[in-house]
Amino acid sequence: MNYRDHIIRDPGICGGQPVFKGTRVLLRTVLASLAHGDSFETLLSAFPTLTEEHLRAAVAYAAAVASEDLPPPNPVPFFDANQAR
């Protein structure tokens, strides 16, 4: 899934915050609701302009951002035998 097909930023819509295409529903609102434990069904009921595709795009966006923004794991310290003496 390409989340860019479903999530847009437009300075004329919600001040340029990411929203779902064809809606004024903020991406961050949906991600916070999912993190809180709300189901797709609950969100689709609460936001009738959203589709399941929108919600899947939110999850894909979060996965993509997490892989880009998380720092790499700490490298294994280099053991220098000369310094150990």
C-alpha positions, 0 to 999 in steps of 0.5 A: 500500500502506498500511503501517499495515495490516501494522505495529503498535505495541503496548506488550504486544508487544516493548515497543511497538517496531514489529512486523509484525501477527500476529508478533513480528518487529521492523520494524527487523530486517527493514529492517536485513536489507534494507539489508544486501542480503538478498532477500525470499526469504531473509527469508521463509525466515528468518522464516516468520511473515512474508509478502511483504505484510509485507516490502512494508509495510516498504519502504513504511514506510521510504519514508514515513519518509524523505520526512518525516524528511529535511531539505529541500534547501538553498535556493539562496542569495539574490543581493542586487545591492545587497550585491554593490556 
